[in-house]
Amino acid sequence: MGISTHGAQGDIDECAKDKEFVLSFEDITVHVPAQSNCCGSNKNSPLRNYGQEYFGMSVEHRDAFYTLDRVSGYVKSGETLLVLGKSGSGKSTLLRSLCGRLNQTDELCGNVSLNGVPIGKSNQSWRRMCSYVSADDGTHSPVLTVGETFTFAAQCTSDGHSSEAEIEDKVDFFLDALGLSHVKDTVVGDENLRGVSGGQKRRVTVGEMMIDPSARVFCLDNITDGLASTDSFSLIQQISVACKKYRLAAVITLLQPSDEIVQLFDKILVLSSEGETTYFGPVDRGTLQSIFLDEGVDAEKGDSGGIADLVMSQTTASMEESTISRFKSSPNNLQLIKELDVIKANAASLEDRESVLKDFLPSEKHSTSRLYQLRIIANRRRKLILRNSMTYARSIIAIVFGIIVGSLFSALQQDTIGALGRSGYIFLSSFLVLMLSSAVTIPDGFRQRITLFKHRDSEFYSGTVAYVVQVVLDLPLSVLEATLIASISYWWVGMTPGANHFLFFLGTLIGLECVGQAFARFLCAVSRTQVSSNVASSLCILLFATVGGFMPAYSTITWVLRWLSWITPVSYAFEGMMINNFDGTSFFGLVIVDKDGTSTVGNVDGTKYLSSQSLPRSQWGTNTQIKIFDCLMLFVFAVVLDCIAIYYQESSRDWYFNKIRRSRATVARSKDKEGNRGDKLIEDDAEAQVKSGEGCMGPQSLAVSNLSYTVNIGKAKNCCKPRRATCGSLLGPALAKIAGKSLESPEAATEKEETPVKELKLLNEVAARFKCGRMTALMGQSGAGKTTLLVSLIRLVPYT
């Protein structure tokens, strides 16, 4: 994985490259407060389980604990710092503390300083200068290609005036550096869409966050997970070279790195199981042996593995305490204290601190203007909509429901039964449009929310701009769905003719579409999980339908629940469309009973029929005024819901990153210093079982020979372009098959014969044998086909 020095890094400010800096942290302590159990201690309690599953509530009892305890260190420009520790030692918490992304409920003590000047929560530009790469690779938009993902990140972090060629050069630079050039036009993918491999996706996550030219400090969490050893070494090497060349700094956490990778770092920080510092200093094996090996232990016997094995070899609490004690009395700890004192002594005075920070921190929260953000986010959103299969499914659903609803009410006459039937058609159309628009928006909202939070957390763009783009670009889909349903069913049912009546009916459905989508976006903004949003959406829409004014009528609703009709979109839509259809019309056979007991039989004016329906706002004005007011209120509902959603999305931005912590899980450690007395017995027993063949309940071995796996990825000239579904591509083949005809023209058939279909061979004549009782290590570079081989083996093994 080579790297060049042209193009991308030229965007780094020349003055910033010449400025040396030091990021120091002293006595970093993170306290996680206690949490009481509000739902009982029974794990089988329905309330407890429903609260966790549907509302994201943390209902488990948890005692307070410290995930980090007085951790200190520093990293200078041009240096890389490796953080090692067992699972649960607080490595990720330390990175989030340094880059200002700690959970809101956690309490941070200690100082994080830049050149000795403390950095507080008010310095929001620090998020841009200190880039954070999480260990989660599921935050990408799966339908975008690798190149498009990098291009969007480069656009968001540019100055807003870079040309497309400059952006493309920067993207190609990072793709080449990360070894992703050959998958530039491949979609990222997820569990439902085949895309790049897990190791390649890990590199996409790293590159997306490192492409920002204003970032000077990088906090990288387990960035080599899923990478082959050679790819891991190359990636860390490139980061180390970039830090030295461009005077950057990197703090990286790794799990069990090789000695070759460890030697690439300038300093190493080791955390104990309780989050305390057991070592900070240079990567020197002799120094590490003096700290982590007990006195009298032979170095050759006690240090027979790698450096990572050496520093994490403490299996008991007493061994860790001894290691911490040796480090505190070592010259390395004294040197650390001295360096921190020097950093604080050279710090700027109180009146000059703000100016010092301004020299390093970006001047603006976002690197681009709101108008530029609007343009690039709209372009990205357009791609997501066109490549989302649900976009086309929504049109099909609208057509199907239009046909179903229209056929149900197609035989209505101009009489009493027909009037009641058309009232039912109006109510059913209102209910279905509101329900469908909300149901299809929630899944897409949650898919995009994860990516939005990641980008917004890195200050790529404003969340408000992204929300506005989503609202504007979702509007055409609302118009299309409403138009399809209304065009198919309105005339079929025999509603009041006339363009003005139809357009009002259509406008009301569009208003309901907007309300449904706004309500779904509101639920996405305030809910933790998609399940809770779906439950809340279903309950609220059912409530809206119950008090919508059709059955029961407004006057028959008890006064306790009558007020709900005034905050129900269905009530306004039903009232407006009833007036639109019946005002000024007449029916035969209607029996209208007035308040004084009189009745009329024969041709009756539709206005009198409306008066018998006890509509909520029938006394407010003329029917024309009321129906216009009802239609406008739908759009008011949509605007209000969107404003509330924006408020929650922006003002409570830290709330979404609050991880639901469980009780602290640490590796069980024996108090016996001799320890592991049963390990030998377990090993001997396992070896005896393998030799005797005991424990193998099924076949004794599994062998594969000449196993190949090939996938078609399209024609050679379009092999890398993501395919987009269209209505024609979805329905055309099926209709042609029914008719027994071909959709291809002679020219297309000739082109198909001449243009070969490109195939990607994921496995090529693999041969292997797996024996019962033996473990086999499956190794290979990223994209070599390891996962494909495992899936193929599972499919080949017969079920018993």
N, C-alpha and C positions, 0 to 999 in steps of 0.2 A: 504494500500500500504506500505508494510514493507520494511526495508532496513537492510542489513548486512554490516559488516565492513571488509570483507575479499576481496581479489582479486584486484579489479580495482584500488582502490585508493592507493594501494601499489606502483603503478607506479609513484606517486608523489615523486619528488626528496626530500630525507630526509632533505637535507640542506635547501631547499626552504621552507619546512614546518616550520622550526625553525625561519625563518626570518620574523620579523614583518614589516609591511609596512602600509602606509596611502596614499590613493588616495584623493587628494584635488583639488577643482576647485574654482577659485575666479574670480568674475566679468565676468562670461561667458555671452557674448553677441553675438547673431547671427543676422546679417543683411542680408536681402534678397533684392538685388538691384531691381530697377524699370525695367520694360520692356515695350517698346513702341509697339503699335499695327501697324504692318506693312502691314496688309491685309484689313484695313478698319474696321469700327465699326459695320457693318451690320452682324448680326449673321447668316443670310441666304445666305451670300456670298459663291459661290461655291469654290473660291480660299481659303477662310478661312477654310471651312469644309474639303476640300481635303488635305490641308496642315496638319491638325490635324490627320485625319484618316489614310492617306497613308504614311506620312513622319514623324509623331510624333512631328510636330512642335507646339510650344506654341505660338499662334498668338493673344491671348487675352491681352488686356492692363492691366498692373498691376503696382500699385504704390509701391514704396519701403516701407518696414516695418521691424520691429524687431520682430522676433519670440521668442527670449529670451532676457531679459534685466537685466544685472548685477545679475546673479544667482550665489550664492556661497554656498559651503558646503564641506563636507568631509566624507569619510567612511574608517574605519580602518580594518585591517585584522581581521577576526572573526566576522565582523558585516554585517548586511543587512540594506539597505536604501530603503525605500518606497517613490516613487514619485507619488503624486496625483495632479490632476488638471482636469479641464473641457476639452472637446474635442477642439483642436486647441490651447491649452495653451503651447505647445512646449515640451511635455514630451519625445516624440520620438526623437526630435531634440537634446535634452539634452543628451540622451543616445548615439546618433551617434557622438556628439561632444566629449564625454568622451573616446570613443573607437576608434577614428580616422577614422570614416566612414561618415563624413559630406559631403553633396553635394558639388561638386567642385565650383558651382556658388555662394554658400553662403559664406559670410564673417564672420570668427570667430575672436572674440576679447576676451581677457582674458587669463588665464593660467590654464592648466591642468597639475598637477604635481604629481610625484610619490616620496614620502618622501621629498617633497619640491623642487625636481629637475624637471623643465619643460620638458614636452614630446613634441617633434616636429614631423613634417612629416617625417623627416629622420629616426626616430626610427620605422622602419617597423616591428620589432619583437614585438612591442606593440600590434599589431593585434593578435598575438598568445597568449600573456599574458592576454589580455582583450577580452574575447569572447563576441560576440553579437548575440542575438537571436531576430530576427525580428518577427513582428506580422503576417507575411505571411506564410501560410502552403502549398502554391502551388509550392514550390521550390524543391520538391522531385521527384525522378524518379518513376513513378507510377507502373512500372512492377517489381520493386525490392521489396522483402519482408522487413518487419520491421527489422528482424535479419540481413539481408544482408546490409541494410542501416547503421545500427549501426556497423557492422563488418568493412565496408569500412571506416567509420569515425575513428574507432579505429586503423585500419592499417595506415591511413594517419597521425595520431597523435602519433604513436608509435616511437620507436627509430630505427626501421628498422631491428631489430634483435630479436624481440619477436616471440615466437613460436605460432603456431596456437592454442594450448591449452591455452596459456596466453591471446591471443586475445579473445578466446571464453569465458574465465572466466570473462574478463572485460565486454564483451557484456551482458552476463547473469546477471552480477551484476547490470548494469544500467537498463536492462529490468525489473528485479525484483523490483528495487527501484522505477521505474516509473509505475509499474503495467501493463506492456506490455508483460509479459512472455507468456500469453495464446494466443497472436496474433503474436508471433515471426515469424511464417511461413506464415503469411498472407500478401499479397501484400499491399503496401501503398495505391495505387489506386488514382483515380482522378474523374472528372466529367463523364468520359467515361468508367471507369473501377471500378467495385465495389471493395472496399478495406476496410480499417479500418474506424471507425467512425471519426467524426470531432474532438471530444475530444481526442481520441487516436492519431490522426494525430498531434494534438497540442503538445502532450507529446513526439512524435517522433521528432518534430522540436526542442524541448528543449533538449532532451537527445543527439541528434546528435551534437549539439554545445557544450555541457558540458562535453563530453567524453574526451576532450583534457587534458592530465595530466599537460601540461605546462601552462594552463590557471589558473590565480590566481584571476582575477576580471571578474565578469559576469554582463553584461548589458542585462537585460531580459525585453522585451517589450510586455506587455499584455499577459503574458504566461498562464493565467488562462482562456482566452477566449474559450468558448465551453466546459469547464469542469464543472462537478457538484460541488456543494458546498463542499462536503466531499473530492472529488478528489483535488479541489483547495487547501483546508486546508492541506491535506496530502503532496501535492507537495511543497508548501511554507515551511511547517515544515521540510521536508527532506533537502531542500536547506539551511534553517537556521541551522540545525544540522550539515550539511557538512561544512558550513562556520566556525562554531565554532570549530569543530573537527580538520579540516585541515588548519585552519587559512587562509581562503579565504575571499573574499568580494563580495557582490552582490548589484547591484543597479537595482531595479525592479519597473516597472510602472504597475499599476493595475487600472481597472475601477470598482468603487463602491464595494470594498472588504468588507467583514463582519468584525465585531469587533474582532472575534476570529482570523482572518487572520492578521489584523492590529497589534494585540498584539504580534505577532511573530517577528516583526521587531524591530531593535534597535533604528533606527532614522526614521524620516519622513520629507519629503520635499514637500511643497505645493506650486504650481504655480498658479498665477492668470490668468485670461483670456488673459492678455497682456504679459504673460511670465515673470512676476516679482515674486520674492520670497515673499510669504505671511507667511511662517513659515518654520523654520528648527530647529529641536531639538528632544528630546526624545518623545516617544509615551506616553504622560501623559494627561489624559482627562481634568484634572483641568487646566493645562497650556493651552491646546487648547481652553477651554472655555473662558479663560481670553483674548485670542487673537481674536477669531472669534465671540464672542458675544458682542454686544454693551453694554455700561455701563447702568446699571439699568435693564437689561433684566434678568428675572428669569432663572436660569440654567435648572430647570426642564421643563419649557415651551419652552425655546429656544433650548434645546438640548434633544429632545424627540426621535431622531433616533440614527443611528450609528455614528461612528467617521467620516466615509466618508461623511455622510450627513452633519455633522457639519462643516467640513472644506470646503465644496463646496456649502454652503448655501447662498453665496453672489450673489444676483441676479442683483444688480445694480453696476454701476461704482463707485458711491460714497461709497457704502458699502465696495468694495474692497480697495478703497483708505484709508478708515478708518482702515481696517484690516492691511494693509501694514504699516500704521503709528504706530499702536499699537505694531506691531512686531519690528519695528526699534528701538523703545524706550524700548523694553522688555529686561530682563536679558538674554534671549536666544540668541538674536542678539549680545549682548555684549560678551557672551561666545563664539559664533561663530567667531567673529572678533579676540578674544584672542587666540583661538585654531589655527586659520590660521596664526597668527603672530608667534606663537610658532613653527609651522611646518616650516615656512620660516626661523626662527632663527636657527633651528636644521639642516637645509639643508646643504649638503656638499658644499665645496668651489668650485670655478669655475674649478680649475684644477683637482678636484677629481670627478666631476659630471659624466663624462663618465664611470669611473670605477664603480661608484655606480649603474648606470643604468645597466651595464653589469652583476652585481651580481644578478639582479632581472630578466632582460629581457632574453629571450632565445638567445643563442649565434648564431643560424642560423635562416634564414628566414623560412626554412622548416625543419621539424624534421627528414625527411627521405632523402635518396639519390635519385638522378634522376633515377638511375637504378631500385631501389625499387619502385619508383612511376610509372615507366614504366610498371612494372610487375603487380601491383595491379590495375592500371587504365585499362590495357589491359584485365585483367580478368573481370573487371566490364563491360567494353565496349562489350566484347563477350556475356555476359548475356543479355545486352540490345538489341543487334542485334538478338540473337536467340529468344528472347521473343517478338520482335516487329512483329506484323502481316504484316507490310509493307515489311519486308524482303522476305517473301514468296509470297506476292502479286507482288513484282517486278519481280520475276521469271515467274510468270504466265503472267504478262503483256508482258514480253519479248517474251514468246512463242506465245502469241496471235498476237503481232505485227509482229513477224517473219512469221507467217502463212499468215496474211493479206497482208503484203508487198510482200511476195513470190508469192502468188496467183495472185496479181495484174499484175506482170510482168512475169508470167510463160509461156506465149504463144509467147515470142519474138523469131524472126528468126535472122539468120546471114545476115541481110541486113541493109539498111539505117534506116528503122523504128526500127529495133532491136537495132541499135547503139544508136539512140536517146532515146529509152526506157531504155536501160541499163544506159545511162547517168542520166536519171531521177531516176532510182533505186539507183544509187550511191548518188545522192543529197538527196533524201528522207531518205535514211538510215542515212546519216550524220546528217540531221536536227532532225530526231526523236530521235536518240541516245543522242544528245546534250540536247534536250528539256526534255526528260524523266529523264535523270540522274540529271538534275538541279531541276526539279519539285519535285522529291521524296526526295531530300536531304534537301531542305529548311525547311519543317515541322519538320523533326527530329532534324535539327540543332537548331531551336528555342526552341524545347522542352528541349534539353540538355543544352542550353545556360544559362537558368535560374539557373540550378543546378551548372553549372560550375562557374558562377559568385559568387554564395554563397560560394562554397568551396574555390575558389581562394581568395575571400575577407577575409576568415579566415586562409589563408596561408596553406591550406591542401596540396596543390601540386602546381607545376608550370603549368601555362596555356599553355606554349609551349610544355611541355611533353604530356599534354592531347590532344593538337591539333595534334601532331605527331602520337599518338596512333590512333586517329580518321582517319587520312589519311591512315595509314597502314592497319587498319582493314576494311576500306571501299573498299580497292583495290580488294579483292577477289569477292566482289559483282559486281564490275565493270567488272572483267574478266568473271564472270558467265553470266551476262546480255549480254555482247557483243558476247560471245560464242554461246549462245542460238539463238540470232538473226541471226548471221552469218551462223551457222550450218544449220538452217532451210531454210533460203532464198537464200544463195549464190548459191548452186548447183541447186536449184529449178528454179532460174531465168536463169541459163545457162551462168554464168560468165565464164571467162577464166579458164580452168581446170589447175590443178597442185597445189601441196602442197605449193610451194613458193608463188604463187599468193593468195591462200586462207589465208595463215598465215599473209601476208602483209595486206590483207583486214581486218582480225581479229585484228591485231595490231593497225591499224588505228582506228577501232571502240573502242578499249580499250583506246587509247589516247583521243578520244572524250569523253568517259565516265569519264576519269580523269579530263578533262577540265571542263565538266559540273558540276561535284561534287566540284571541286576547286572553280568554279565561284559561286556556291551556298554557299559554306563556306565563301567566300569573302563577299557576300551580307549579310550573317548572322552576320559577324563581324562589318560591317559598318552601318547596318540599325537598327533602333529602333524597328520596328514592322515587323511582318511576312507579312502583307498586302503590305507594301512598297517593301519588297524583291520580292514578287511574281510579282508585277507590273514591277519592274525593270528587273527581269529575263525575263519576256515575251517580253518586248520591245527590250531588247538587243538581244535575240535570233532571233526575227523576223528581226532585222537589220542585224544580221550575215547571215541569209538566203537570204536576199535581195541582198547583195553584195558578195554572196558566189561564184559567177562565173558561175552558170548554166544559169539562166535567170534573168537579161541580162548577156551576156558574158562580160569578163573583158574589152575588147577593146571598148565596146559600153557604158560603164559606164562613166558618165561625170567626168571630172578631179576634180571637187569639192568633189566628193564622192569616187573617185577611191582609195584614200589612205586607206579607211576603209578595203579594201580587204587584206591589209597587216597586219591588227591586228584582222582579223576574223578567228577563228579556222575552220569554215566550208570551207573557201577558201583553206586552206592548205590540209584539208582532201579530198575535192573534187578533187583537182589537183593531189594529190598522188594516189588516187584510180582510177582516169581516166587513168593515165599513167600505173598503174599496170594492168588494164584490156585491154587496147587497144594497148599498145606498143608491136610490133611484131606479131600482128594478122592481118587478112584481112577480108573484107566484100564484098558481091556482091551487085551491084546496087548503090554503093555510088557515088555521084557526088561531086567532090572536085574542087572548084574554087580557083586557086592560085592568088597571087597578080598580076601576069602578065596577068590574064584573061583566062588561059588554064584550061581545065577540063578533068577529066578522068572518064570513065564509065566502070564498070566491077569489077574485083577483085582488090581492092585498099588496100594498106598497111595501118594498123591502125595508124602508126606514122604520115602519112599525114593527117589523120582525126584529130589527136590531134593538128596538126599545125593550122587547121581551127578553133579550139576552142579558140584561143588566150589566152592560160593559162598565168597567171601573170609571172611566173618564167621560161618560156620555153627557154629563151636565156641564162640561168645561167650555164648550163652544160649539161651533158648527161641526158637522161630520168631516168636512174637508180639513178644518184646522186640527181636529183631533188626530186624524190619520197621518197628517204631516208631522205632528208632534211625536206620534208613536214611532214613526220611521227614524226621525232624528235622534230619538232617545236611544235607539239601538247603537248608533255610532258614538253617542256619548258614553254609553256603557263600555264600549270597546276602548275608547280613549282613556277613561278612568282606570280600567283594569290594566292597561299598558303602562300608565304613569305609576301606578302602585308597584307593578312588577319591576320597572326600572329603578324605583326607589329601593326596593329590597335587594335587587341585584347589585346595586352600587354601594349603598350605605352599609350593608351587612356583608361585605365581600369576604371578610375573614371568617365568617361563620361557616362558609362552605368548606373551609380547609380544616375545621376542627375534627380531627380523627376521633372516632368513638373508641376510646381507650378501654381495654379490658384490664383486669388485675395484672400486675406486672408479672410477666413470665420470664423466669430465669432458668438457666440450666441447673438441674439438680446436682448439688455437689456433696460429696461424702465428707464427713468430719474426720474420717480415719485418714491419718497422714500416710499410712501405708497404702491405702486405697486399692481399688480394683482387684481385690483378692479373688473375686469370682470370675474375673475375665478369662483366666487360663482354663478354668473348668468349662466355661461356655465354649471357648475355642476348641478344646479337646472333644467336647461332646458333639459340636457341629461337624468336626472333621470325621469323627467316627460314623455319624449318620450318612455323610457323603460317601464314605468308603463302602458302607454296608448297603447303600441304596435305600435306607429308610427315609421316610418323609416324602418320597416322590409318589404322589397319588395318581398321577397321570402318566403320559408318555415319558420315557427316559431321555429322549433327545428330540430336537427339532432341527431339521436341515433344510436349507434352501440352495438351489443351484440355478445359475443363469437367470437371476431375478432382475427384470428390467421394468421400468415404469416411465411412460412417456405421456405427455399431455400436449394437446394441440393448442397453440396460442395465436391462431389466425394466419392470414396470408403473410408472406414474407415482407411485403412492403408496408404492412400495417401491423406487424407483429407486436409492437410495443405500445400501440395506442389503446387507451382504455375504451372499451365498447360501451355504447349507451343504448339503452332499451328505448324503443319508440312504440307507438300504438300499432304501426304497420308491422314492425318486427315481432310484436307479441301476437297479434291476431292474424296477420297475413298467412303464415305457414299453416295454421290450423284450418282457416277457410279454404285455402288451396287444396289441402289434403282431403277435405270433405267433398270438394268439387272434382277432385281427381285431376287437377291441372297443376302446371308448374308456374311459379312466379318469375322465373328467370327468363330474360330475353336471350335470343341467340348470341348477341354480343357478350352478355354476361356469362353465359355458359362457356363460350370460347375462352374468355378471360380466366374463368375458373379453372379450365383445363390447363391453360398455359402458366398460370401463377401457382407455384407449389405452395402447399400449406406448410408453414413452419412448425416444427415440433421441438419441444424442449424435453430432453431426456434427463429425468431426475435420478434414475438408477440405471446402471449399465452393467448387466451380467454379474450381479452380486452373488457370491457363493459363501455360505457360512454354515456352521453347525453349533447349536446351543445344547449343552448337556444339563440334565437335572441336577440341582445342587451347586451349580457353578454360576458365578457372576461374570458377565461379559461387559466390558467397557466399549461403548460405541463412540468413536472419535472421528472428527473431520472438521474442515473449515466451515464457516457460515455459508449456507446455501448448498452444502455438499449432498444433502438428501437424508440426513439422519432421521428426522421426524417422518419423512415419507417412508423410510424403511420400517420404522416401528409400526406405522399405520398399515403398511402392506403385510407385515407379519401377523397382525391381529386379524386382518381380513382373510388370510390364508389358513389360519388355524381353524379347524372345524369345531363347531359347538358340540359339547357332550352333555 
